[in-house]
Amino acid sequence: MDKMKISELMRPIDEFPLISTEASFMDGVVALEKANQEFKLGNAPERILLVHDVNKKIIGKLSPMDIVQGLEPKYDDMDHLKTNQYYHMIRSSLISMKDEFRLWHRPLGELCEKAHTVKIQNFIKMPTPDHMVMIDDNLDVAFHLFVVKRHGSLFVKDGQNIVGLILFSDVYKKIREIMKSCPVPA
């Protein structure tokens, strides 16, 4: 297994439902609901909805958390400061600023309007380098990211293009198969 490549366990993008960045917030909610139903019926490997741009290039994925964060996009602008080494010193100021700017005080207040007017491109986050592997990488690259970053899936790139996903569930299944095939020590 140590010589196994990402390409051997990845799932190509055509195994996942797609949605355009031009789709509305509501379209995203409906598509996620459908993806969830397909998963529950056993017709899909995961509840993942891939997002493509106007050129049909995959640029990310949409999750229920993305939908919730899309209700208050300004909130995320401030929360990225948690990665700052001085966060512990500015934490109380951030909480005060959230109160002052009324972030998350009415996340559902304009929900009906947002549902049909806001586009996915307005709140989708692009995948970060720690969420991607290359198609020819050894599987240990994915192991590391799954363990350290706790991702459930990783984007697989071939050159500059996202060509699929490698799912933690598939990697774990392979590990389990190998472990079960090991001889019992005497």
Steps between C-alpha positions, in 0.01 A plus 500: 500500500795733555555515122131556423421819309215744561367413154426143615248606765369833373152550363470701177292816502232342284396287802381810683211737440598843374371852551603823332640803677218685322234301687306667778530439873166315478623284211791399724267402784282292266802333335652416839171348611492285186865396548418400858201293387711323235763423763241359741359281223849366429514659155788736582834449678470819706281803556736714298387759248777627273494860379606598149559838341358629171768303312389174669826489698464359853591769752378357829219327681187609677403372844225581748761694701569716193128578481485603865816711470353657186222645713752735660807532278648784711527262795763294323702810420557550872533137602802446275688702762492192727808380316687814609768424760367785716137379489487440875583868556241637253221247568289731721531779242375268227200397709426868562532577126261215414250652741557853370457403135212269597653197330280196543231697682256446213645218285151388402345848472547536126508131421217497248652787304848347506369159395425619149728800446839395639710284269728219611799691364440763770575265788679189372852459635778381275685189619826566679826318420457283811179369345661379175721219377642422160377199304848344491576554871552197719213423735709608799449864395124451542549309828690793642232755402216278622664455840646847555226713344208265573348538153232255385607538139781654298495651154715313248678711240657406171712799411286806571163324476298327768422156358349324798486445871661252731267415786614412849231231506657329196850518650374357828322220312829410329688503832234275652523255205877477532488454877241221468720320249802500733589158645430455870828479694578159643 
